[in-house]
Amino acid sequence: MKKYLLVLFSLVLFLLVACNKEESTAEPNDKENDKPEEVEEVELTFTIWGSDAHAEMYEKALQGFYEENPNIKVKIESIPFADYQQKLSVLAAGNELPDIGWVSEQMVPQFKDNNILTDISDFEKDADFNLKDFFPRTLDLWKHDGKLLGLPFSTPPMIIYFNKTLFEAAGLETPLELAKKGEWTWEKFEEAAKAIASGKGTDRNYGAILYTDTKNFSAIASHTFSYGGSMFSDDMKKFKWNSEQGVATFEMMDRMMFKDKSHVPPGETITFEGGKIGMFTGMYSYMGNVRKITDFKWDIAPMPEGTDGSKPLLGQAGIVAFTGSKHPEEAKALLKYLESQEGIKAQSAFFVPPRKSVLESDEFVNVPNNPPRESIEIAVIDQMNNGYLYPLHKDWTKIESEIIKGFDMLYSQMAPPTKILEQMETNITPLLNK
């Protein structure tokens, strides 16, 4: 009996020990199974050519991205615009490109030819992203051979800023009032400029200025386009500014500067903010300067119309994902966030948004000291699909230099417009067909 009890006791003890051992070995395995999978920490580089204010804006905008992607951090690097294209080309040669970055319109041809722009066509399939919210005209620059190679974040049409006080003093209808009636034409532009121009010396008022500096001819070309002309053929193989429309544009500039003296002459530094210029052409981004004006009344209007309507320059800058990223999916996720409605809304404090929903929103329109909503609708929103894009060519720097030489001849009255345009065509044609 004692032997039986001893055997029974030993058996029970063995079972207890075995159970405890199984539990002790099973418990760590269960905890191991419950442990969340480790997520790789990722740092992405985002290059811009903007100011500290732009970088600060992005730091705030990225907080929403970090909430959705806690494992990703973004390093913002600012490169001066003058060095930007060259710096990225050097980085591409060394396989050290950033993950994503700003790209301006004139950089697209080179970067496309160098195959350093990632195809993001799959964004079109994302219903939540809603690519249809972008104005169609703003996407043309970024589509190549059936691929989407980037998305715009800034698409400002060139606009007219006008000194309402000077128009009232001259007894003139304003450009905005004429635009409402469909009567804001280049002829009216010249007439108004001539009527406003008055005074001498430091007391001189000028009717208009069509450039921020004498090397900036983009607003002047709007006159040519609005009459059905162009600067180049669509394939950028022919110089087409030497035309009836082009000559008319150069003659208008010659007439306003040297005959009517209604346009600010070359070499004279006068800003719209000083109150002595009736009309000034600029991008919407110049609004930051104009909002500070308190000495006179001002407003905005679209560029004047020709026989083909109003044709403002559409300035464009976009964000792209560069090839060769160590984290391509994360880079595309960051690009998608910045181009989402939330991301574009954050950037609209500085840039004209390409998304219709944001462009028409109160957040964009009702900025302190902005012009009235009606003015923004007529001058900006209604013009988004009317404009022309900056000419694009891989040797654009050399071509642009020849155009500037032509305008230097015009500004110094070295030759009549017909001869200047003939010389420009002679110098530029070989560059287009290299």
HELIX and SHEET records of a PDB file:
HELIX    1   1 LYS A    2  ASP A   34  1                                  33    
HELIX    2   2 ASP A   52  ALA A   61  1                                  10    
HELIX    3   3 GLN A   63  GLU A   68  1                                   6    
HELIX    4   4 PHE A   81  ALA A   93  1                                  13    
HELIX    5   5 GLU A  105  MET A  107  5                                   3    
HELIX    6   6 VAL A  108  ASP A  113  1                                   6    
HELIX    7   7 SER A  121  LYS A  125  5                                   5    
HELIX    8   8 LEU A  131  ASP A  133  5                                   3    
HELIX    9   9 PRO A  136  TRP A  142  5                                   7    
HELIX   10  10 LYS A  164  ALA A  169  1                                   6    
HELIX   11  11 PRO A  175  LYS A  180  1                                   6    
HELIX   12  12 TRP A  186  ILE A  196  1                                  11    
HELIX   13  13 GLY A  201  ASP A  203  5                                   3    
HELIX   14  14 ALA A  221  SER A  226  1                                   6    
HELIX   15  15 GLU A  244  ASP A  254  1                                  11    
HELIX   16  16 ARG A  255  LYS A  259  3                                   5    
HELIX   17  17 PHE A  272  GLY A  274  5                                   3    
HELIX   18  18 TYR A  284  TYR A  286  5                                   3    
HELIX   19  19 MET A  287  VAL A  290  1                                   4    
HELIX   20  20 PRO A  328  LEU A  338  1                                  11    
HELIX   21  21 GLN A  341  GLN A  347  1                                   7    
HELIX   22  22 LYS A  356  LEU A  359  1                                   4    
HELIX   23  23 ASP A  362  VAL A  365  1                                   4    
HELIX   24  24 ARG A  373  ALA A  379  1                                   7    
HELIX   25  25 ILE A  381  GLN A  383  5                                   3    
HELIX   26  26 TRP A  396  TYR A  411  1                                  16    
HELIX   27  27 PRO A  417  LEU A  432  1                                  16    
SHEET    1   A 5 ILE A  72  SER A  78  0                                        
SHEET    2   A 5 VAL A  42  ILE A  48  1                                        
SHEET    3   A 5 ILE A 100  SER A 104  1                                        
SHEET    4   A 5 ALA A 317  ALA A 321 -1                                        
SHEET    5   A 5 LEU A 151  SER A 154 -1                                        
SHEET    1   B 2 LYS A 143  HIS A 144  0                                        
SHEET    2   B 2 LYS A 147  LEU A 148 -1                                        
SHEET    1   C 4 TYR A 206  ILE A 209  0                                        
SHEET    2   C 4 ILE A 277  GLY A 282  1                                        
SHEET    3   C 4 ILE A 159  ASN A 163 -1                                        
SHEET    4   C 4 TRP A 298  ALA A 301 -1                                        
SHEET    1   D 2 GLU A 305  GLY A 306  0                                        
SHEET    2   D 2 GLY A 309  SER A 310 -1                                        
SHEET    1   E 2 LEU A 313  LEU A 314  0                                        
SHEET    2   E 2 TYR A 388  LEU A 389  1                                        
END                                                                             
